[in-house]
Amino acid sequence: MNTQEWIVNHFEELVNKYTGKYIAVVNKNVVSTGGEAADVEKEAVSKYPGEMPSIIFIPRKEDLACLLIQ
């Protein structure tokens, strides 16, 4: 399972834990979180040099409901 598949498979858990934040995932682990994507990426790259973190925004539950209705 690659990182993207891991994110999809754990999306509900990520929404419950990191709602409204950016997260960085490296090797199927959340390695950084925060309110600004650039800061999250910088911290992840600093912690894991040579790795390419996946940076994603975890929407709020109410935002997900709006997306599903449209």
PQR file of N, CA, C, O and H, with PARSE charges and radii, in Angstrom:
ATOM      1  N   MET A   1       0.849  -1.178   0.000 -0.4000 1.5000
ATOM      2  CA  MET A   1       0.000   0.000   0.000 -0.0000 2.0000
ATOM      3  C   MET A   1       0.896   1.244   0.000  0.5500 1.7000
ATOM      4  O   MET A   1       1.774   1.389   0.850 -0.5500 1.4000
ATOM      5  N   ASN A   2       0.663   2.122  -0.953 -0.4000 1.5000
ATOM      6  CA  ASN A   2       1.450   3.356  -1.000 -0.0000 2.0000
ATOM      7  C   ASN A   2       0.826   4.424  -0.094  0.5500 1.7000
ATOM      8  O   ASN A   2      -0.225   4.206   0.509 -0.5500 1.4000
ATOM      9  H   ASN A   2      -0.050   2.004  -1.644  0.4000 1.0000
ATOM     10  N   THR A   3       1.482   5.564  -0.011 -0.4000 1.5000
ATOM     11  CA  THR A   3       1.027   6.630   0.888 -0.0000 2.0000
ATOM     12  C   THR A   3      -0.368   7.122   0.532  0.5500 1.7000
ATOM     13  O   THR A   3      -1.193   7.336   1.421 -0.5500 1.4000
ATOM     14  H   THR A   3       2.335   5.742  -0.500  0.4000 1.0000
ATOM     15  N   GLN A   4      -0.642   7.302  -0.752 -0.4000 1.5000
ATOM     16  CA  GLN A   4      -1.961   7.800  -1.158 -0.0000 2.0000
ATOM     17  C   GLN A   4      -3.064   6.815  -0.768  0.5500 1.7000
ATOM     18  O   GLN A   4      -4.123   7.226  -0.292 -0.5500 1.4000
ATOM     19  H   GLN A   4       0.028   7.128  -1.474  0.4000 1.0000
ATOM     20  N   GLU A   5      -2.823   5.534  -0.967 -0.4000 1.5000
ATOM     21  CA  GLU A   5      -3.801   4.517  -0.562 -0.0000 2.0000
ATOM     22  C   GLU A   5      -3.986   4.530   0.954  0.5500 1.7000
ATOM     23  O   GLU A   5      -5.101   4.377   1.452 -0.5500 1.4000
ATOM     24  H   GLU A   5      -1.963   5.200  -1.354  0.4000 1.0000
ATOM     25  N   TRP A   6      -2.887   4.714   1.680 -0.4000 1.5000
ATOM     26  CA  TRP A   6      -2.969   4.768   3.139 -0.0000 2.0000
ATOM     27  C   TRP A   6      -3.849   5.939   3.573  0.5500 1.7000
ATOM     28  O   TRP A   6      -4.687   5.795   4.464 -0.5500 1.4000
ATOM     29  H   TRP A   6      -1.981   4.839   1.275  0.4000 1.0000
ATOM     30  N   ILE A   7      -3.658   7.096   2.943 -0.4000 1.5000
ATOM     31  CA  ILE A   7      -4.468   8.271   3.277 -0.0000 2.0000
ATOM     32  C   ILE A   7      -5.947   7.984   3.021  0.5500 1.7000
ATOM     33  O   ILE A   7      -6.790   8.286   3.866 -0.5500 1.4000
ATOM     34  H   ILE A   7      -2.978   7.213   2.219  0.4000 1.0000
ATOM     35  N   VAL A   8      -6.264   7.414   1.881 -0.4000 1.5000
ATOM     36  CA  VAL A   8      -7.659   7.093   1.555 -0.0000 2.0000
ATOM     37  C   VAL A   8      -8.232   6.116   2.573  0.5500 1.7000
ATOM     38  O   VAL A   8      -9.348   6.302   3.058 -0.5500 1.4000
ATOM     39  H   VAL A   8      -5.579   7.169   1.194  0.4000 1.0000
ATOM     40  N   ASN A   9      -7.473   5.079   2.893 -0.4000 1.5000
ATOM     41  CA  ASN A   9      -7.957   4.056   3.827 -0.0000 2.0000
ATOM     42  C   ASN A   9      -8.116   4.577   5.251  0.5500 1.7000
ATOM     43  O   ASN A   9      -8.896   4.019   6.023 -0.5500 1.4000
ATOM     44  H   ASN A   9      -6.567   4.927   2.499  0.4000 1.0000
ATOM     45  N   HIS A  10      -7.401   5.625   5.609 -0.4000 1.5000
ATOM     46  CA  HIS A  10      -7.453   6.175   6.965 -0.0000 2.0000
ATOM     47  C   HIS A  10      -8.105   7.558   7.015  0.5500 1.7000
ATOM     48  O   HIS A  10      -7.977   8.271   8.010 -0.5500 1.4000
ATOM     49  H   HIS A  10      -6.768   6.078   4.982  0.4000 1.0000
ATOM     50  N   PHE A  11      -8.800   7.933   5.947 -0.4000 1.5000
ATOM     51  CA  PHE A  11      -9.310   9.296   5.843 -0.0000 2.0000
ATOM     52  C   PHE A  11     -10.263   9.660   6.980  0.5500 1.7000
ATOM     53  O   PHE A  11     -10.171  10.758   7.527 -0.5500 1.4000
ATOM     54  H   PHE A  11      -8.904   7.353   5.139  0.4000 1.0000
ATOM     55  N   GLU A  12     -11.169   8.767   7.341 -0.4000 1.5000
ATOM     56  CA  GLU A  12     -12.115   9.073   8.419 -0.0000 2.0000
ATOM     57  C   GLU A  12     -11.373   9.325   9.734  0.5500 1.7000
ATOM     58  O   GLU A  12     -11.700  10.257  10.470 -0.5500 1.4000
ATOM     59  H   GLU A  12     -11.245   7.874   6.896  0.4000 1.0000
ATOM     60  N   GLU A  13     -10.389   8.501  10.018 -0.4000 1.5000
ATOM     61  CA  GLU A  13      -9.566   8.681  11.217 -0.0000 2.0000
ATOM     62  C   GLU A  13      -8.818  10.017  11.167  0.5500 1.7000
ATOM     63  O   GLU A  13      -8.727  10.718  12.175 -0.5500 1.4000
ATOM     64  H   GLU A  13     -10.123   7.744   9.421  0.4000 1.0000
ATOM     65  N   LEU A  14      -8.289  10.363  10.003 -0.4000 1.5000
ATOM     66  CA  LEU A  14      -7.570  11.628   9.843 -0.0000 2.0000
ATOM     67  C   LEU A  14      -8.504  12.817  10.043  0.5500 1.7000
ATOM     68  O   LEU A  14      -8.126  13.805  10.673 -0.5500 1.4000
ATOM     69  H   LEU A  14      -8.364   9.794   9.185  0.4000 1.0000
ATOM     70  N   VAL A  15      -9.725  12.726   9.509 -0.4000 1.5000
ATOM     71  CA  VAL A  15     -10.709  13.804   9.683 -0.0000 2.0000
ATOM     72  C   VAL A  15     -11.039  13.971  11.164  0.5500 1.7000
ATOM     73  O   VAL A  15     -11.133  15.094  11.659 -0.5500 1.4000
ATOM     74  H   VAL A  15     -10.032  11.924   8.997  0.4000 1.0000
ATOM     75  N   ASN A  16     -11.213  12.861  11.865 -0.4000 1.5000
ATOM     76  CA  ASN A  16     -11.543  12.933  13.289 -0.0000 2.0000
ATOM     77  C   ASN A  16     -10.418  13.548  14.118  0.5500 1.7000
ATOM     78  O   ASN A  16     -10.679  14.232  15.108 -0.5500 1.4000
ATOM     79  H   ASN A  16     -11.137  11.949  11.462  0.4000 1.0000
ATOM     80  N   LYS A  17      -9.183  13.311  13.724 -0.4000 1.5000
ATOM     81  CA  LYS A  17      -8.041  13.752  14.526 -0.0000 2.0000
ATOM     82  C   LYS A  17      -7.452  15.095  14.086  0.5500 1.7000
ATOM     83  O   LYS A  17      -6.981  15.865  14.923 -0.5500 1.4000
ATOM     84  H   LYS A  17      -8.971  12.756  12.920  0.4000 1.0000
ATOM     85  N   TYR A  18      -7.474  15.384  12.778 -0.4000 1.5000
ATOM     86  CA  TYR A  18      -6.757  16.552  12.249 -0.0000 2.0000
ATOM     87  C   TYR A  18      -7.661  17.519  11.481  0.5500 1.7000
ATOM     88  O   TYR A  18      -7.184  18.250  10.613 -0.5500 1.4000
ATOM     89  H   TYR A  18      -7.856  14.759  12.098  0.4000 1.0000
ATOM     90  N   THR A  19      -8.935  17.530  11.784 -0.4000 1.5000
ATOM     91  CA  THR A  19      -9.888  18.350  11.046 -0.0000 2.0000
ATOM     92  C   THR A  19      -9.458  19.822  10.976  0.5500 1.7000
ATOM     93  O   THR A  19      -9.075  20.425  11.979 -0.5500 1.4000
ATOM     94  H   THR A  19      -9.323  16.937  12.488  0.4000 1.0000
ATOM     95  N   GLY A  20      -9.532  20.375   9.771 -0.4000 1.5000
ATOM     96  CA  GLY A  20      -9.201  21.779   9.557 -0.0000 2.0000
ATOM     97  C   GLY A  20      -7.718  22.093   9.522  0.5500 1.7000
ATOM     98  O   GLY A  20      -7.332  23.260   9.576 -0.5500 1.4000
ATOM     99  H   GLY A  20      -9.843  19.885   8.956  0.4000 1.0000
ATOM    100  N   LYS A  21      -6.870  21.054   9.432 -0.4000 1.5000
ATOM    101  CA  LYS A  21      -5.419  21.266   9.432 -0.0000 2.0000
ATOM    102  C   LYS A  21      -4.781  20.651   8.191  0.5500 1.7000
ATOM    103  O   LYS A  21      -5.363  19.798   7.522 -0.5500 1.4000
ATOM    104  H   LYS A  21      -7.183  20.106   9.388  0.4000 1.0000
ATOM    105  N   TYR A  22      -3.586  21.105   7.913 -0.4000 1.5000
ATOM    106  CA  TYR A  22      -2.748  20.449   6.914 -0.0000 2.0000
ATOM    107  C   TYR A  22      -1.958  19.364   7.626  0.5500 1.7000
ATOM    108  O   TYR A  22      -1.558  19.526   8.779 -0.5500 1.4000
ATOM    109  H   TYR A  22      -3.113  21.798   8.457  0.4000 1.0000
ATOM    110  N   ILE A  23      -1.738  18.256   6.929 -0.4000 1.5000
ATOM    111  CA  ILE A  23      -0.897  17.199   7.477 -0.0000 2.0000
ATOM    112  C   ILE A  23       0.160  16.812   6.448  0.5500 1.7000
ATOM    113  O   ILE A  23      -0.036  16.959   5.241 -0.5500 1.4000
ATOM    114  H   ILE A  23      -2.063  18.124   5.992  0.4000 1.0000
ATOM    115  N   ALA A  24       1.272  16.320   6.953 -0.4000 1.5000
ATOM    116  CA  ALA A  24       2.320  15.754   6.106 -0.0000 2.0000
ATOM    117  C   ALA A  24       2.414  14.276   6.448  0.5500 1.7000
ATOM    118  O   ALA A  24       2.501  13.899   7.616 -0.5500 1.4000
ATOM    119  H   ALA A  24       1.431  16.201   7.933  0.4000 1.0000
ATOM    120  N   VAL A  25       2.396  13.442   5.411 -0.4000 1.5000
ATOM    121  CA  VAL A  25       2.493  11.997   5.597 -0.0000 2.0000
ATOM    122  C   VAL A  25       3.761  11.509   4.910  0.5500 1.7000
ATOM    123  O   VAL A  25       4.007  11.802   3.740 -0.5500 1.4000
ATOM    124  H   VAL A  25       2.325  13.747   4.461  0.4000 1.0000
ATOM    125  N   VAL A  26       4.562  10.755   5.666 -0.4000 1.5000
ATOM    126  CA  VAL A  26       5.771  10.123   5.146 -0.0000 2.0000
ATOM    127  C   VAL A  26       5.743   8.668   5.605  0.5500 1.7000
ATOM    128  O   VAL A  26       5.559   8.385   6.788 -0.5500 1.4000
ATOM    129  H   VAL A  26       4.362  10.517   6.617  0.4000 1.0000
ATOM    130  N   ASN A  27       5.925   7.762   4.670 -0.4000 1.5000
ATOM    131  CA  ASN A  27       5.959   6.330   4.997 -0.0000 2.0000
ATOM    132  C   ASN A  27       4.751   5.892   5.827  0.5500 1.7000
ATOM    133  O   ASN A  27       4.882   5.141   6.794 -0.5500 1.4000
ATOM    134  H   ASN A  27       6.075   7.992   3.708  0.4000 1.0000
ATOM    135  N   LYS A  28       3.574   6.376   5.429 -0.4000 1.5000
ATOM    136  CA  LYS A  28       2.302   6.012   6.055 -0.0000 2.0000
ATOM    137  C   LYS A  28       2.186   6.482   7.501  0.5500 1.7000
ATOM    138  O   LYS A  28       1.482   5.869   8.303 -0.5500 1.4000
ATOM    139  H   LYS A  28       3.467   6.986   4.644  0.4000 1.0000
ATOM    140  N   ASN A  29       2.876   7.566   7.830 -0.4000 1.5000
ATOM    141  CA  ASN A  29       2.800   8.167   9.161 -0.0000 2.0000
ATOM    142  C   ASN A  29       2.594   9.666   9.037  0.5500 1.7000
ATOM    143  O   ASN A  29       3.214  10.319   8.197 -0.5500 1.4000
ATOM    144  H   ASN A  29       3.448   8.064   7.178  0.4000 1.0000
ATOM    145  N   VAL A  30       1.718  10.213   9.881 -0.4000 1.5000
ATOM    146  CA  VAL A  30       1.560  11.660   9.953 -0.0000 2.0000
ATOM    147  C   VAL A  30       2.764  12.189  10.725  0.5500 1.7000
ATOM    148  O   VAL A  30       2.958  11.854  11.894 -0.5500 1.4000
ATOM    149  H   VAL A  30       1.215   9.683  10.564  0.4000 1.0000
ATOM    150  N   VAL A  31       3.567  13.014  10.065 -0.4000 1.5000
ATOM    151  CA  VAL A  31       4.820  13.481  10.669 -0.0000 2.0000
ATOM    152  C   VAL A  31       4.800  14.963  11.021  0.5500 1.7000
ATOM    153  O   VAL A  31       5.699  15.445  11.710 -0.5500 1.4000
ATOM    154  H   VAL A  31       3.409  13.285   9.115  0.4000 1.0000
ATOM    155  N   SER A  32       3.785  15.693  10.558 -0.4000 1.5000
ATOM    156  CA  SER A  32       3.680  17.115  10.864 -0.0000 2.0000
ATOM    157  C   SER A  32       2.245  17.558  10.628  0.5500 1.7000
ATOM    158  O   SER A  32       1.573  17.054   9.729 -0.5500 1.4000
ATOM    159  H   SER A  32       3.054  15.302   9.999  0.4000 1.0000
ATOM    160  N   THR A  33       1.778  18.501  11.437 -0.4000 1.5000
ATOM    161  CA  THR A  33       0.440  19.070  11.265 -0.0000 2.0000
ATOM    162  C   THR A  33       0.508  20.564  11.540  0.5500 1.7000
ATOM    163  O   THR A  33       1.405  21.037  12.238 -0.5500 1.4000
ATOM    164  H   THR A  33       2.324  18.911  12.168  0.4000 1.0000
ATOM    165  N   GLY A  34      -0.446  21.302  10.986 -0.4000 1.5000
ATOM    166  CA  GLY A  34      -0.495  22.731  11.262 -0.0000 2.0000
ATOM    167  C   GLY A  34      -1.482  23.461  10.387  0.5500 1.7000
ATOM    168  O   GLY A  34      -2.182  22.861   9.572 -0.5500 1.4000
ATOM    169  H   GLY A  34      -1.174  20.918  10.419  0.4000 1.0000
ATOM    170  N   GLY A  35      -1.526  24.757  10.567 -0.4000 1.5000
ATOM    171  CA  GLY A  35      -2.472  25.591   9.851 -0.0000 2.0000
ATOM    172  C   GLY A  35      -1.995  26.102   8.508  0.5500 1.7000
ATOM    173  O   GLY A  35      -2.798  26.599   7.718 -0.5500 1.4000
ATOM    174  H   GLY A  35      -0.957  25.244  11.230  0.4000 1.0000
ATOM    175  N   GLU A  36      -0.703  25.991   8.232 -0.4000 1.5000
ATOM    176  CA  GLU A  36      -0.131  26.482   6.974 -0.0000 2.0000
ATOM    177  C   GLU A  36       0.610  25.354   6.264  0.5500 1.7000
ATOM    178  O   GLU A  36       1.481  24.710   6.848 -0.5500 1.4000
ATOM    179  H   GLU A  36      -0.051  25.587   8.874  0.4000 1.0000
ATOM    180  N   ALA A  37       0.261  25.122   5.010 -0.4000 1.5000
ATOM    181  CA  ALA A  37       0.866  24.030   4.242 -0.0000 2.0000
ATOM    182  C   ALA A  37       2.385  24.162   4.161  0.5500 1.7000
ATOM    183  O   ALA A  37       3.104  23.172   4.297 -0.5500 1.4000
ATOM    184  H   ALA A  37      -0.447  25.645   4.536  0.4000 1.0000
ATOM    185  N   ALA A  38       2.869  25.372   3.941 -0.4000 1.5000
ATOM    186  CA  ALA A  38       4.315  25.576   3.794 -0.0000 2.0000
ATOM    187  C   ALA A  38       5.063  25.209   5.071  0.5500 1.7000
ATOM    188  O   ALA A  38       6.139  24.614   5.014 -0.5500 1.4000
ATOM    189  H   ALA A  38       2.284  26.176   3.830  0.4000 1.0000
ATOM    190  N   ASP A  39       4.494  25.562   6.218 -0.4000 1.5000
ATOM    191  CA  ASP A  39       5.139  25.234   7.494 -0.0000 2.0000
ATOM    192  C   ASP A  39       5.154  23.730   7.738  0.5500 1.7000
ATOM    193  O   ASP A  39       6.143  23.177   8.218 -0.5500 1.4000
ATOM    194  H   ASP A  39       3.620  26.045   6.264  0.4000 1.0000
ATOM    195  N   VAL A  40       4.051  23.080   7.404 -0.4000 1.5000
ATOM    196  CA  VAL A  40       3.946  21.629   7.578 -0.0000 2.0000
ATOM    197  C   VAL A  40       4.963  20.924   6.681  0.5500 1.7000
ATOM    198  O   VAL A  40       5.651  20.000   7.114 -0.5500 1.4000
ATOM    199  H   VAL A  40       3.248  23.529   7.014  0.4000 1.0000
ATOM    200  N   GLU A  41       5.049  21.369   5.435 -0.4000 1.5000
ATOM    201  CA  GLU A  41       6.010  20.767   4.508 -0.0000 2.0000
ATOM    202  C   GLU A  41       7.445  20.988   4.987  0.5500 1.7000
ATOM    203  O   GLU A  41       8.260  20.067   4.961 -0.5500 1.4000
ATOM    204  H   GLU A  41       4.490  22.120   5.084  0.4000 1.0000
ATOM    205  N   LYS A  42       7.745  22.195   5.417 -0.4000 1.5000
ATOM    206  CA  LYS A  42       9.105  22.510   5.880 -0.0000 2.0000
ATOM    207  C   LYS A  42       9.500  21.616   7.054  0.5500 1.7000
ATOM    208  O   LYS A  42      10.614  21.093   7.089 -0.5500 1.4000
ATOM    209  H   LYS A  42       7.082  22.944   5.438  0.4000 1.0000
ATOM    210  N   GLU A  43       8.599  21.439   8.008 -0.4000 1.5000
ATOM    211  CA  GLU A  43       8.894  20.592   9.163 -0.0000 2.0000
ATOM    212  C   GLU A  43       9.086  19.134   8.748  0.5500 1.7000
ATOM    213  O   GLU A  43       9.997  18.464   9.233 -0.5500 1.4000
ATOM    214  H   GLU A  43       7.694  21.863   7.980  0.4000 1.0000
ATOM    215  N   ALA A  44       8.231  18.646   7.855 -0.4000 1.5000
ATOM    216  CA  ALA A  44       8.332  17.256   7.402 -0.0000 2.0000
ATOM    217  C   ALA A  44       9.646  17.008   6.670  0.5500 1.7000
ATOM    218  O   ALA A  44      10.304  15.992   6.899 -0.5500 1.4000
ATOM    219  H   ALA A  44       7.490  19.190   7.461  0.4000 1.0000
ATOM    220  N   VAL A  45      10.029  17.929   5.792 -0.4000 1.5000
ATOM    221  CA  VAL A  45      11.280  17.784   5.035 -0.0000 2.0000
ATOM    222  C   VAL A  45      12.477  17.846   5.983  0.5500 1.7000
ATOM    223  O   VAL A  45      13.469  17.144   5.786 -0.5500 1.4000
ATOM    224  H   VAL A  45       9.495  18.754   5.606  0.4000 1.0000
ATOM    225  N   SER A  46      12.379  18.686   7.011 -0.4000 1.5000
ATOM    226  CA  SER A  46      13.451  18.789   7.999 -0.0000 2.0000
ATOM    227  C   SER A  46      13.599  17.490   8.795  0.5500 1.7000
ATOM    228  O   SER A  46      14.714  17.047   9.071 -0.5500 1.4000
ATOM    229  H   SER A  46      11.574  19.256   7.171  0.4000 1.0000
ATOM    230  N   LYS A  47      12.472  16.889   9.158 -0.4000 1.5000
ATOM    231  CA  LYS A  47      12.494  15.643   9.937 -0.0000 2.0000
ATOM    232  C   LYS A  47      12.911  14.441   9.094  0.5500 1.7000
ATOM    233  O   LYS A  47      13.556  13.519   9.593 -0.5500 1.4000
ATOM    234  H   LYS A  47      11.566  17.249   8.934  0.4000 1.0000
ATOM    235  N   TYR A  48      12.539  14.457   7.816 -0.4000 1.5000
ATOM    236  CA  TYR A  48      12.778  13.316   6.929 -0.0000 2.0000
ATOM    237  C   TYR A  48      13.453  13.770   5.640  0.5500 1.7000
ATOM    238  O   TYR A  48      12.837  13.728   4.575 -0.5500 1.4000
ATOM    239  H   TYR A  48      12.015  15.207   7.411  0.4000 1.0000
ATOM    240  N   PRO A  49      14.715  14.204   5.720 -0.5600 1.5000
ATOM    241  CA  PRO A  49      15.412  14.640   4.504  0.2800 2.0000
ATOM    242  C   PRO A  49      15.519  13.492   3.503  0.5500 1.7000
ATOM    243  O   PRO A  49      15.760  12.343   3.872 -0.5500 1.4000
ATOM    244  N   GLY A  50      15.336  13.825   2.250 -0.4000 1.5000
ATOM    245  CA  GLY A  50      15.404  12.810   1.205 -0.0000 2.0000
ATOM    246  C   GLY A  50      14.076  12.132   0.928  0.5500 1.7000
ATOM    247  O   GLY A  50      13.951  11.407  -0.060 -0.5500 1.4000
ATOM    248  H   GLY A  50      15.140  14.759   1.950  0.4000 1.0000
ATOM    249  N   GLU A  51      13.087  12.349   1.771 -0.4000 1.5000
ATOM    250  CA  GLU A  51      11.748  11.792   1.556 -0.0000 2.0000
ATOM    251  C   GLU A  51      10.857  12.873   0.946  0.5500 1.7000
ATOM    252  O   GLU A  51      11.093  14.066   1.138 -0.5500 1.4000
ATOM    253  H   GLU A  51      13.189  12.937   2.573  0.4000 1.0000
ATOM    254  N   MET A  52       9.839  12.446   0.215 -0.4000 1.5000
ATOM    255  CA  MET A  52       8.880  13.374  -0.384 -0.0000 2.0000
ATOM    256  C   MET A  52       7.563  13.261   0.393  0.5500 1.7000
ATOM    257  O   MET A  52       6.801  12.318   0.176 -0.5500 1.4000
ATOM    258  H   MET A  52       9.648  11.477   0.059  0.4000 1.0000
ATOM    259  N   PRO A  53       7.287  14.212   1.297 -0.5600 1.5000
ATOM    260  CA  PRO A  53       6.048  14.124   2.068  0.2800 2.0000
ATOM    261  C   PRO A  53       4.826  14.422   1.205  0.5500 1.7000
ATOM    262  O   PRO A  53       4.886  15.218   0.268 -0.5500 1.4000
ATOM    263  N   SER A  54       3.728  13.773   1.539 -0.4000 1.5000
ATOM    264  CA  SER A  54       2.435  14.107   0.937 -0.0000 2.0000
ATOM    265  C   SER A  54       1.770  15.111   1.867  0.5500 1.7000
ATOM    266  O   SER A  54       1.542  14.818   3.041 -0.5500 1.4000
ATOM    267  H   SER A  54       3.679  13.127   2.301  0.4000 1.0000
ATOM    268  N   ILE A  55       1.460  16.288   1.348 -0.4000 1.5000
ATOM    269  CA  ILE A  55       0.836  17.348   2.137 -0.0000 2.0000
ATOM    270  C   ILE A  55      -0.615  17.462   1.687  0.5500 1.7000
ATOM    271  O   ILE A  55      -0.896  17.684   0.509 -0.5500 1.4000
ATOM    272  H   ILE A  55       1.645  16.526   0.395  0.4000 1.0000
ATOM    273  N   ILE A  56      -1.529  17.309   2.635 -0.4000 1.5000
ATOM    274  CA  ILE A  56      -2.947  17.440   2.289 -0.0000 2.0000
ATOM    275  C   ILE A  56      -3.670  18.237   3.371  0.5500 1.7000
ATOM    276  O   ILE A  56      -3.253  18.267   4.529 -0.5500 1.4000
ATOM    277  H   ILE A  56      -1.301  17.129   3.592  0.4000 1.0000
ATOM    278  N   PHE A  57      -4.757  18.878   2.967 -0.4000 1.5000
ATOM    279  CA  PHE A  57      -5.621  19.579   3.907 -0.0000 2.0000
ATOM    280  C   PHE A  57      -6.731  18.631   4.312  0.5500 1.7000
ATOM    281  O   PHE A  57      -7.374  18.016   3.461 -0.5500 1.4000
ATOM    282  H   PHE A  57      -5.095  18.854   2.026  0.4000 1.0000
ATOM    283  N   ILE A  58      -6.955  18.514   5.601 -0.4000 1.5000
ATOM    284  CA  ILE A  58      -8.033  17.673   6.112 -0.0000 2.0000
ATOM    285  C   ILE A  58      -9.235  18.583   6.364  0.5500 1.7000
ATOM    286  O   ILE A  58      -9.200  19.428   7.258 -0.5500 1.4000
ATOM    287  H   ILE A  58      -6.433  19.014   6.292  0.4000 1.0000
ATOM    288  N   PRO A  59     -10.292  18.411   5.581 -0.5600 1.5000
ATOM    289  CA  PRO A  59     -11.443  19.302   5.725  0.2800 2.0000
ATOM    290  C   PRO A  59     -12.195  19.059   7.030  0.5500 1.7000
ATOM    291  O   PRO A  59     -12.075  18.009   7.660 -0.5500 1.4000
ATOM    292  N   ARG A  60     -12.970  20.064   7.409 -0.4000 1.5000
ATOM    293  CA  ARG A  60     -13.852  19.910   8.565 -0.0000 2.0000
ATOM    294  C   ARG A  60     -15.010  19.008   8.161  0.5500 1.7000
ATOM    295  O   ARG A  60     -15.362  18.929   6.983 -0.5500 1.4000
ATOM    296  H   ARG A  60     -13.067  20.918   6.897  0.4000 1.0000
ATOM    297  N   LYS A  61     -15.598  18.334   9.132 -0.4000 1.5000
ATOM    298  CA  LYS A  61     -16.708  17.419   8.840 -0.0000 2.0000
ATOM    299  C   LYS A  61     -17.852  18.142   8.134  0.5500 1.7000
ATOM    300  O   LYS A  61     -18.453  17.598   7.207 -0.5500 1.4000
ATOM    301  H   LYS A  61     -15.313  18.398  10.089  0.4000 1.0000
ATOM    302  N   GLU A  62     -18.154  19.361   8.566 -0.4000 1.5000
ATOM    303  CA  GLU A  62     -19.251  20.101   7.939 -0.0000 2.0000
ATOM    304  C   GLU A  62     -18.928  20.459   6.492  0.5500 1.7000
ATOM    305  O   GLU A  62     -19.835  20.552   5.665 -0.5500 1.4000
ATOM    306  H   GLU A  62     -17.665  19.803   9.319  0.4000 1.0000
ATOM    307  N   ASP A  63     -17.656  20.661   6.175 -0.4000 1.5000
ATOM    308  CA  ASP A  63     -17.264  20.919   4.793 -0.0000 2.0000
ATOM    309  C   ASP A  63     -17.439  19.666   3.944  0.5500 1.7000
ATOM    310  O   ASP A  63     -17.824  19.750   2.778 -0.5500 1.4000
ATOM    311  H   ASP A  63     -16.919  20.585   6.847  0.4000 1.0000
ATOM    312  N   LEU A  64     -17.159  18.516   4.524 -0.4000 1.5000
ATOM    313  CA  LEU A  64     -17.357  17.257   3.802 -0.0000 2.0000
ATOM    314  C   LEU A  64     -18.828  17.055   3.474  0.5500 1.7000
ATOM    315  O   LEU A  64     -19.161  16.597   2.382 -0.5500 1.4000
ATOM    316  H   LEU A  64     -16.847  18.448   5.471  0.4000 1.0000
ATOM    317  N   ALA A  65     -19.705  17.389   4.402 -0.4000 1.5000
ATOM    318  CA  ALA A  65     -21.138  17.238   4.170 -0.0000 2.0000
ATOM    319  C   ALA A  65     -21.573  18.105   2.997  0.5500 1.7000
ATOM    320  O   ALA A  65     -22.379  17.669   2.174 -0.5500 1.4000
ATOM    321  H   ALA A  65     -19.434  17.761   5.289  0.4000 1.0000
ATOM    322  N   CYS A  66     -21.054  19.324   2.906 -0.4000 1.5000
ATOM    323  CA  CYS A  66     -21.385  20.214   1.788 -0.0000 2.0000
ATOM    324  C   CYS A  66     -20.887  19.640   0.468  0.5500 1.7000
ATOM    325  O   CYS A  66     -21.573  19.745  -0.548 -0.5500 1.4000
ATOM    326  H   CYS A  66     -20.400  19.679   3.574  0.4000 1.0000
ATOM    327  N   LEU A  67     -19.720  19.043   0.469 -0.4000 1.5000
ATOM    328  CA  LEU A  67     -19.173  18.449  -0.753 -0.0000 2.0000
ATOM    329  C   LEU A  67     -20.021  17.284  -1.233  0.5500 1.7000
ATOM    330  O   LEU A  67     -20.213  17.105  -2.436 -0.5500 1.4000
ATOM    331  H   LEU A  67     -19.162  18.958   1.295  0.4000 1.0000
ATOM    332  N   LEU A  68     -20.525  16.498  -0.304 -0.4000 1.5000
ATOM    333  CA  LEU A  68     -21.319  15.325  -0.667 -0.0000 2.0000
ATOM    334  C   LEU A  68     -22.687  15.711  -1.209  0.5500 1.7000
ATOM    335  O   LEU A  68     -23.251  14.995  -2.036 -0.5500 1.4000
ATOM    336  H   LEU A  68     -20.370  16.643   0.673  0.4000 1.0000
ATOM    337  N   ILE A  69     -23.224  16.831  -0.753 -0.4000 1.5000
ATOM    338  CA  ILE A  69     -24.548  17.269  -1.192 -0.0000 2.0000
ATOM    339  C   ILE A  69     -24.504  17.807  -2.614  0.5500 1.7000
ATOM    340  O   ILE A  69     -25.446  17.606  -3.381 -0.5500 1.4000
ATOM    341  H   ILE A  69     -22.766  17.413  -0.080  0.4000 1.0000
ATOM    342  N   GLN A  70     -23.424  18.488  -2.975 -0.4000 1.5000
ATOM    343  CA  GLN A  70     -23.340  19.131  -4.291 -0.0000 2.0000
ATOM    344  C   GLN A  70     -23.231  18.162  -5.369  0.5500 1.7000
ATOM    345  O   GLN A  70     -23.152  18.544  -6.537 -0.5500 1.4000
ATOM    346  H   GLN A  70     -22.658  18.651  -2.353  0.4000 1.0000
TER
END
